Amino acid sequence: MIQLNQLQQEIDLLQLEFQLLLNTPTKFILENSQFKVETVISPDTTLLKQHPLIKQLEQQTHVFKLNTKLERSKLLPDLNFSYNNMSMIGTGSDNVLYNSSTRFQSVQAGLGIPLFLVHKKQKLNPLNPCIRLVKIIIKAASKTLEMNIRRLAQL
Protein backbone atom coordinates (compact mmCIF):
# COMPACT_ATOMS: atom_id res chain seq x y z
CA MET A 1 0.00 0.00 0.00
CA ILE A 2 2.85 2.37 0.83
CA GLN A 3 4.51 1.59 -2.47
CA LEU A 4 1.27 2.28 -4.36
CA ASN A 5 0.99 5.70 -2.63
CA GLN A 6 4.60 6.50 -3.54
CA LEU A 7 3.94 5.60 -7.18
CA GLN A 8 0.79 7.75 -7.23
CA GLN A 9 2.72 10.69 -5.76
CA GLU A 10 5.45 10.24 -8.36
CA ILE A 11 2.86 10.20 -11.15
CA ASP A 12 1.30 13.41 -9.77
CA LEU A 13 4.72 15.03 -9.56
CA LEU A 14 5.53 14.06 -13.15
CA GLN A 15 2.12 15.40 -14.21
CA LEU A 16 2.94 18.76 -12.60
CA GLU A 17 6.38 18.82 -14.29
CA PHE A 18 4.72 18.08 -17.61
CA GLN A 19 2.28 20.97 -17.08
CA LEU A 20 5.21 23.21 -16.20
CA LEU A 21 7.04 22.22 -19.39
CA LEU A 22 3.96 22.95 -21.47
CA ASN A 23 3.30 26.14 -19.51
CA THR A 24 -0.40 25.35 -19.16
CA PRO A 25 -2.77 24.73 -16.24
CA THR A 26 -4.58 22.02 -18.21
CA LYS A 27 -3.98 18.45 -17.11
CA PHE A 28 -3.25 16.07 -19.95
CA ILE A 29 -4.08 12.49 -19.10
CA LEU A 30 -3.18 9.56 -21.28
CA GLU A 31 -6.36 7.82 -22.42
CA ASN A 32 -4.86 4.74 -24.01
CA SER A 33 -2.70 2.74 -21.64
CA GLN A 34 -1.13 0.67 -24.39
CA PHE A 35 2.44 1.92 -24.65
CA LYS A 36 3.69 -0.62 -27.13
CA VAL A 37 4.25 0.89 -30.54
CA GLU A 38 3.36 -1.38 -33.40
CA THR A 39 6.11 -1.29 -35.99
CA VAL A 40 5.24 -2.05 -39.54
CA ILE A 41 8.03 -3.22 -41.78
CA SER A 42 7.16 -2.39 -45.32
CA PRO A 43 8.64 -4.74 -47.87
CA ASP A 44 10.61 -1.92 -49.46
CA THR A 45 13.03 -3.50 -51.88
CA THR A 46 14.47 -0.27 -53.22
CA LEU A 47 17.10 -0.26 -50.48
CA LEU A 48 18.09 -3.79 -51.40
CA LYS A 49 20.76 -2.50 -53.78
CA GLN A 50 22.42 -0.77 -50.82
CA HIS A 51 22.86 -4.05 -48.93
CA PRO A 52 26.55 -4.78 -48.21
CA LEU A 53 26.36 -8.30 -49.68
CA ILE A 54 24.97 -7.02 -52.98
CA LYS A 55 27.55 -4.19 -53.04
CA GLN A 56 30.37 -6.69 -52.46
CA LEU A 57 29.17 -8.95 -55.27
CA GLU A 58 28.80 -5.99 -57.63
CA GLN A 59 32.34 -4.92 -56.77
CA GLN A 60 33.52 -8.45 -57.55
CA THR A 61 31.82 -8.22 -60.95
CA HIS A 62 33.58 -4.91 -61.53
CA VAL A 63 36.94 -6.49 -60.62
CA PHE A 64 36.34 -9.35 -63.08
CA LYS A 65 35.49 -6.84 -65.83
CA LEU A 66 38.65 -4.86 -65.12
CA ASN A 67 40.72 -8.05 -65.17
CA THR A 68 39.19 -8.88 -68.56
CA LYS A 69 40.20 -5.43 -69.85
CA LEU A 70 43.70 -5.94 -68.45
CA GLU A 71 44.12 -9.30 -70.16
CA ARG A 72 42.81 -7.85 -73.45
CA SER A 73 45.27 -4.97 -73.23
CA LYS A 74 48.08 -7.50 -72.91
CA LEU A 75 47.17 -8.71 -76.40
CA LEU A 76 47.94 -5.28 -77.86
CA PRO A 77 51.43 -4.32 -79.02
CA ASP A 78 53.61 -2.25 -76.72
CA LEU A 79 54.92 1.11 -77.91
CA ASN A 80 57.68 2.90 -76.06
CA PHE A 81 59.53 6.13 -76.70
CA SER A 82 62.20 7.70 -74.58
CA TYR A 83 64.33 10.81 -74.71
CA ASN A 84 67.41 11.27 -72.53
CA ASN A 85 69.24 14.53 -71.93
CA MET A 86 72.21 14.77 -69.60
CA SER A 87 75.32 16.78 -68.95
CA MET A 88 78.67 15.95 -67.43
CA ILE A 89 81.22 18.21 -65.79
CA GLY A 90 84.84 17.13 -65.75
CA THR A 91 86.97 14.69 -67.69
CA GLY A 92 85.11 11.98 -69.53
CA SER A 93 86.27 8.44 -70.32
CA ASP A 94 87.76 9.74 -73.58
CA ASN A 95 90.09 12.14 -71.67
CA VAL A 96 88.22 15.23 -72.87
CA LEU A 97 87.29 18.01 -70.42
CA TYR A 98 83.54 18.73 -70.48
CA ASN A 99 81.93 21.84 -69.01
CA SER A 100 78.31 22.21 -67.89
CA SER A 101 77.13 23.51 -71.28
CA THR A 102 78.00 20.27 -73.07
CA ARG A 103 74.87 18.11 -73.40
CA PHE A 104 74.51 14.46 -74.32
CA GLN A 105 71.18 13.45 -75.83
CA SER A 106 69.67 10.21 -77.00
CA VAL A 107 66.34 9.01 -78.38
CA GLN A 108 64.97 5.49 -78.25
CA ALA A 109 61.83 3.99 -79.80
CA GLY A 110 60.49 0.48 -79.52
CA LEU A 111 57.64 -1.75 -80.62
CA GLY A 112 56.80 -4.92 -78.70
CA ILE A 113 54.56 -7.40 -80.48
CA PRO A 114 53.18 -10.28 -78.39
CA LEU A 115 54.16 -13.55 -80.08
CA PHE A 116 52.57 -16.11 -77.79
CA LEU A 117 48.92 -15.05 -77.94
CA VAL A 118 47.50 -18.50 -77.25
CA HIS A 119 48.60 -18.44 -73.61
CA LYS A 120 47.19 -14.95 -73.07
CA LYS A 121 43.90 -15.79 -74.77
CA GLN A 122 43.55 -18.81 -72.50
CA LYS A 123 43.77 -16.47 -69.50
CA LEU A 124 41.04 -14.30 -71.02
CA ASN A 125 38.46 -17.05 -71.60
CA PRO A 126 37.77 -18.09 -67.96
CA LEU A 127 36.93 -14.54 -66.89
CA ASN A 128 33.66 -14.26 -68.87
CA PRO A 129 31.93 -17.19 -67.09
CA CYS A 130 33.06 -15.73 -63.76
CA ILE A 131 31.28 -12.48 -64.56
CA ARG A 132 28.11 -14.34 -65.52
CA LEU A 133 28.34 -16.49 -62.39
CA VAL A 134 28.66 -13.49 -60.09
CA LYS A 135 25.67 -11.83 -61.79
CA ILE A 136 23.62 -14.99 -61.17
CA ILE A 137 24.76 -14.99 -57.53
CA ILE A 138 23.75 -11.31 -57.22
CA LYS A 139 20.26 -12.12 -58.52
CA ALA A 140 19.93 -15.10 -56.17
CA ALA A 141 21.15 -13.11 -53.17
CA SER A 142 18.81 -10.21 -53.89
CA LYS A 143 15.85 -12.62 -54.23
CA THR A 144 16.80 -14.27 -50.92
CA LEU A 145 17.08 -10.90 -49.18
CA GLU A 146 13.78 -9.79 -50.67
CA MET A 147 12.07 -12.96 -49.41
CA ASN A 148 13.56 -12.41 -45.95
CA ILE A 149 12.25 -8.83 -45.91
CA ARG A 150 8.76 -9.97 -46.90
CA ARG A 151 8.81 -12.76 -44.33
CA LEU A 152 9.80 -10.26 -41.61
CA ALA A 153 7.04 -7.90 -42.75
CA GLN A 154 4.47 -10.62 -42.22
CA LEU A 155 5.51 -11.24 -38.58
Secondary structure, DSSP 4 states (H G I P E B T S, - for coil): -HHHHHHHHHHHHHHHHHHHHHT-SPPP--S----PPPP------GGGGGSHHHHHHHHHHHHHHHHHHHHHHTTSPEEEEEEEEEE--EE-TTS-EE-TT-EEEEEEEEEE--S-HHHHHHHHTTHHHHHHHHHHHHHHHHHHHHHHHHHHHH-
